[in-house]
């Protein structure tokens, strides 16, 4: 999975005029304020990268699709383009792009190195300022061309919004097939745009709630493969599996700590209640964090590792609580109508996403970590299980309509705008977003 | 209580619903616990079929509750009596289930609590705890599939599953 990245200098004759752009982190002239409630997507032209074969067009299509799905960009129909880019090393005719209202323009070239690797060069232009904003080149194997496209989309997104992108990421999820009362639930992984689906379990036993390690190509999930439902670790590349801990009862609702060194999860007590434990993956020591005569589950660490948000029904019905990482200072933070569960701490640290049930409906929402500022982003018959994109701007969750159908994945912006179905081969649930790939 | 929208897969329950259509409501809880309430025919004594049909292999719970209701206590008392009579069935596994109106992880915990509640009641009736196992399926194994409360009440259940038996 090696993709090398080099800054791309302009051709010598061109450098003089644009030295200022190349020497410093120039202020973007084109900008998108992602925090505005209702923004117009930015018109952008993504030209087919020059190439001897279809690879250049494929890469630009993937870049355009990523940017379009973000809701922040409106890639312009290629049929409207006036200038045909024949040499990506020289400045485009900015007037030709301003006429079609392209605020930004991406150009590039794909060539093959002697060793077979692809060399992908790309530039991003500010058409109204008449300046280059980005120039980069990548070396990657043929099989990684989709990743190169996602990395370019991330670079454009970051340059124009000031926020990190999230396109070079993957989703681990549960693939669901077959009738509802005998449904096969398999562990699966795909790129965030639905490409490259790969199965990680065979479907002979139920697998649920996969989550990515923040530091390794590893997931933790729950499975019935031994007969008893238990939490496992799985190395994504090798397929190696390992039981997490040696607990007598059911273990479930696993997640990693932000340093990747612990798994936090629920352990069923013999009396039928569930408490939250951590298992240190190096020392194998276990620590009990809650001890209530209630259901304590769905723990999720704050990104600094100092706090944990979780679900408990200790007050009578499911609500969201926060505690310190050592289990001290447990306090309820959700006080709205209905019940709350599946809290997930935002990667930025400022918000908690949750599932809410009220008035016979389910909803996905966010609140601040003290419980204030609750906002519902989406609601319906059954909506559940939010997961954050690594930049904390976008959430993914699963939704199911009433009846004998099944769940599907959706993404939605933190503002509640731009709800989009996420393609998957079958019914799908329990999405978990990876960190940005290395 | 016409719940024709329900798609029921268990034969005993289909029979139960068919009988209800003729006989009307047979239980104060709207959803009878088992076919035995309807006086369906008897099965071979000591068979799993007898346990399922005449004794009743499952109990039902209220929404988001693991309290063993009075009607469920009657069923479990009959189960205990039968299990004492046929000690060759061992181990006995109690499966706890939840309806779809909860989140996946919470419902795994809720199913576990229901299974434990049923187990504890059987123990209180004299069944050895060592003979009883529990497992939760949360909302992952609905028996009835539909979008209304008649199905959900069928799915909020603890099912007593027999292993072993006459030949083993």
Interface residues (C-beta under 8 A of the other chain):
Chain A: X179 X180 X181 X183 X185 X206 X208 X209 X222 X227 X228 X229 X249 X250 X252 X253 X266 X268 X270 X271 X272 X273 X274 X295 X297 X298 X311 X313 X317 X318 X339 X341 X342 X355 X357 X381 X382 X384 X385 X400 X402 X403 X404 X429 X430
Chain B: X7 X9 X64 X66 X100 X101 X102 X103 X104 X105 X106 X108 X109 X110 X112 X113 X114 X115 X116 X117 X120 X135 X136 X137 X140 X141 X142 X143 X144 X145 X146 X147
